Amino acid sequence: MADRVWLITGASSGFGRALADAAFERGESVAATARRTDSLDYAAEHERGHAIALDVTDPAQREAAIAEAVERFGRIDVLVNNAGRTQVGAVEETTDEELRDLFELHFFAPAALTRAVLPHMRRQGGGAIVQMSSVGGQVTAPGFGAYSATKFALEGFTQTLRDEVAPFGIRTLIVEPGAFRTGLFRANAAYFSAEMPDYEETVGPTREYVRTNHDAQPGDPAKAAEAIIAALDADETPLRLALGADAIGNIEQQLAAVGDELGRWRSLGEATAFDHA
């Protein structure tokens, strides 16, 4: 996909900005989106860039953003669903409104944008959907129940999507970063549910980690962007790309634990058929 056109959500900073910069370095075009275009001056001033105001949870804005990108560049080759935020709270601490709002941002908005670009990609004979998930799409931790639930949903959605759109030449990539120096842990970016003293022992360490680790994460977003592009350019793009030694190690442990539990309970699970089935 030479001379690609990218549509990137949450492109004002973090992975979104890093991907836009990497695309520009390759001479590719970027429709960079964020809720406020004043955070997208770098794209608006680039000859191959275009800044679009987009609140991904607004259906009208989603439709308008895709139409504007197609009008500006004539096509969309790569959709990157990157907009998101950190949320910390025990399951009991998390309100219905908080849970629904996070699902709107992390699941329903990417699902809607994906459906909206697919007709364009099918007509042009190819494209790529990049879903920015997280190590939290496979591994959970106390306080990250709502966050992981949205990422688990996005990963299941995308795993199914892969088999549906591969015949059209459309690639799908789920990105599972560990701890990277994006803006997710900034004081005004991370969201915390109201605390209950009962969960201080289990969720307290997670809150403290988020509150004190901004700009202390080991991952480099620029290197992540290069890895994502390498995966897209590979002969066979992987379904999942874990980024960071921490993410890879935690996912390996999770998969081993699932395999071990499945083996220990196999006989009980298999003994549930009708006797003569």
C-alpha positions in Angstrom: 0.0 0.0 0.0 2.3 2.7 -1.3 1.4 6.3 -0.7 -1.2 5.4 1.9 -3.9 7.7 3.3 -4.3 7.3 7.1 -7.3 8.3 9.2 -6.1 8.4 12.8 -8.3 9.1 15.8 -6.8 10.6 19.0 -3.9 12.0 16.9 -3.0 14.9 19.1 -0.5 13.0 21.2 0.8 9.5 22.1 0.5 6.7 19.6 -1.8 8.7 17.3 0.8 11.5 16.9 3.6 9.0 16.6 1.9 7.1 13.8 1.1 10.4 12.0 4.7 11.5 12.2 5.9 8.1 10.9 3.5 8.2 8.0 4.6 11.7 7.1 8.2 10.6 7.1 7.3 8.0 4.5 5.6 10.6 2.3 2.1 9.3 3.1 -1.0 11.3 3.8 -2.8 11.7 7.2 -6.2 12.8 8.2 -5.5 13.5 11.8 -8.5 13.8 14.1 -9.0 15.0 17.7 -11.8 16.7 19.6 -10.0 20.0 19.2 -8.1 20.9 16.0 -5.9 23.3 17.8 -4.0 20.2 19.0 -3.4 19.2 15.4 -1.5 22.1 14.1 1.4 19.8 13.1 -1.0 18.0 10.6 -2.8 21.1 9.4 0.5 22.7 8.4 1.9 19.6 6.6 1.4 19.4 2.9 0.2 15.8 3.2 -1.8 16.4 6.3 -5.4 17.4 7.1 -6.8 18.2 10.6 -10.4 17.2 11.4 -12.4 17.9 14.5 -13.8 14.6 15.7 -15.4 13.5 18.9 -15.5 9.8 18.1 -18.6 9.2 20.3 -20.7 11.6 18.1 -22.3 9.7 15.2 -22.7 12.9 13.1 -19.1 13.8 13.6 -17.9 10.3 12.7 -19.8 10.4 9.4 -18.6 13.9 8.6 -15.0 13.1 9.4 -14.9 10.1 7.0 -16.6 12.1 4.3 -14.1 15.0 4.8 -11.1 12.6 4.6 -12.4 11.0 1.5 -13.1 14.3 -0.1 -9.6 15.6 0.8 -7.6 12.6 -0.2 -9.9 10.5 -2.4 -9.5 7.3 -0.3 -8.8 5.9 3.2 -6.2 3.1 3.3 -5.6 2.8 7.0 -8.1 3.5 9.8 -6.4 3.7 13.2 -8.9 3.6 16.1 -6.7 5.1 18.8 -8.8 7.6 20.8 -9.1 6.4 24.4 -8.4 7.1 28.1 -7.4 5.3 31.3 -10.1 4.5 33.8 -9.4 3.0 37.3 -12.1 1.7 39.6 -13.2 -1.5 41.3 -16.2 -3.1 39.6 -18.4 -2.1 42.6 -17.0 1.4 42.5 -17.7 1.9 38.7 -21.1 3.4 38.0 -23.4 2.4 35.1 -22.7 5.8 33.5 -19.0 5.4 33.8 -19.1 1.9 32.3 -21.3 2.9 29.4 -19.3 6.1 28.6 -16.1 4.0 28.4 -17.7 1.4 26.2 -18.9 4.3 23.9 -15.4 5.5 23.6 -13.4 2.3 23.4 -15.9 -0.1 21.7 -18.9 1.4 20.1 -17.1 4.3 18.4 -14.3 2.1 16.9 -17.0 -0.4 15.8 -19.0 2.4 14.1 -15.9 3.9 12.4 -14.8 0.5 11.2 -18.2 -0.2 9.7 -18.2 3.2 8.0 -14.8 2.8 6.3 -15.4 -0.7 5.1 -17.5 0.2 2.0 -14.7 2.5 0.9 -12.0 -0.2 1.4 -14.0 -2.8 -0.3 -14.6 -0.6 -3.4 -10.9 0.3 -3.6 -9.9 -3.4 -3.2 -8.0 -3.2 0.1 -7.1 -1.4 3.3 -6.2 -1.9 6.9 -8.0 -1.5 10.2 -5.7 -0.9 13.2 -7.4 -1.3 16.6 -5.3 0.2 19.5 -6.2 -2.2 22.3 -3.9 -2.9 25.2 -2.2 -5.6 27.1 -5.4 -5.1 29.1 -7.2 -6.8 26.2 -5.9 -10.1 27.4 -4.7 -9.5 30.9 -6.6 -7.9 33.8 -5.6 -6.2 37.1 -7.7 -5.0 40.0 -9.2 -1.6 39.2 -9.0 -2.1 35.4 -12.2 -4.1 35.1 -14.1 -1.6 33.0 -11.0 -0.7 30.9 -10.2 -4.4 30.2 -13.9 -5.2 29.4 -13.9 -2.6 26.6 -10.6 -3.9 25.2 -11.8 -7.6 25.4 -14.9 -6.6 23.5 -12.9 -4.8 20.8 -10.5 -7.7 20.4 -13.4 -10.2 20.0 -15.1 -7.9 17.5 -11.9 -7.6 15.5 -10.9 -11.2 15.5 -14.3 -11.9 13.9 -13.9 -9.0 11.5 -10.6 -10.4 10.2 -12.2 -13.5 8.8 -15.0 -11.5 7.2 -13.0 -8.9 5.4 -9.8 -10.8 4.4 -11.3 -11.9 1.1 -11.6 -8.2 0.2 -7.9 -7.6 0.8 -8.5 -5.8 4.1 -6.1 -6.4 6.9 -6.8 -6.2 10.6 -4.3 -5.5 13.3 -5.0 -5.5 17.1 -2.2 -3.6 18.9 -1.6 -4.6 22.5 0.9 -2.1 24.1 2.2 -2.4 27.6 3.4 0.7 29.5 4.3 3.4 27.0 5.0 7.1 27.5 1.7 8.4 26.1 -0.5 10.9 27.8 -2.9 8.3 29.3 -1.5 8.7 32.9 -1.5 12.5 32.9 -3.2 14.0 35.9 -6.0 15.5 33.8 -6.3 12.5 31.5 -6.7 9.5 33.8 -10.2 8.9 35.2 -10.8 7.5 38.7 -14.1 6.3 40.0 -15.1 7.3 43.5 -13.1 5.3 46.0 -14.5 2.8 48.5 -12.2 2.1 51.5 -13.1 -1.6 51.2 -11.0 -1.8 48.0 -7.9 0.0 49.1 -5.9 -3.2 49.5 -6.7 -4.5 46.0 -7.3 -1.4 43.8 -5.2 1.0 45.8 -1.9 -0.1 44.3 -3.3 0.3 40.8 -4.5 3.9 41.6 -1.0 4.7 42.9 0.7 3.2 39.8 -1.4 5.3 37.5 -1.0 8.5 39.6 2.8 8.2 39.9 4.0 6.7 36.6 3.3 9.4 34.0 6.5 9.7 31.8 8.1 6.8 33.7 6.9 4.1 31.4 9.6 2.2 29.4 7.9 2.2 26.1 8.7 4.6 23.3 5.7 5.6 21.1 7.9 6.4 18.1 9.3 2.8 18.2 5.8 1.5 18.6 4.7 3.3 15.5 7.5 1.8 13.5 6.6 -1.7 14.8 2.9 -1.1 13.8 3.9 -0.1 10.3 6.3 -3.1 10.0 3.4 -5.4 10.9 1.1 -3.7 8.3 3.8 -4.0 5.6 4.5 -7.7 6.4 3.5 -10.3 3.9 1.2 -11.7 6.6 0.0 -9.0 9.0 -0.6 -10.6 12.4 -4.0 -10.5 14.1 -2.3 -9.3 17.3 0.8 -7.4 18.0 2.0 -7.1 21.6 4.3 -4.2 22.2 6.8 -4.0 25.0 8.6 -6.8 27.0 6.1 -6.2 29.8 3.1 -6.8 27.6 4.6 -9.9 26.1 5.6 -11.4 29.4 2.2 -10.7 31.0 0.4 -12.2 28.0 2.6 -15.3 28.1 1.8 -15.8 31.7 -1.9 -15.4 31.1 -1.9 -17.9 28.2 0.0 -20.4 30.3 -2.5 -20.0 33.2 -5.4 -20.5 30.9 -3.9 -23.6 29.4 -3.1 -25.0 32.8 -6.6 -24.4 34.1 -8.2 -25.9 31.0 -6.1 -29.0 31.4 -6.9 -29.4 35.1 -10.7 -29.1 34.5 -10.8 -30.9 31.2 -12.3 -34.2 32.4 -15.2 -32.4 34.2 -15.9 -30.2 31.2 -15.9 -33.1 28.8 -18.2 -35.2 30.9 -21.3 -33.0 30.2 -22.6 -34.7 27.0 -25.6 -37.0 26.9 -24.5 -40.5 27.8 -25.1 -41.8 24.3 -24.1 -38.8 22.3 
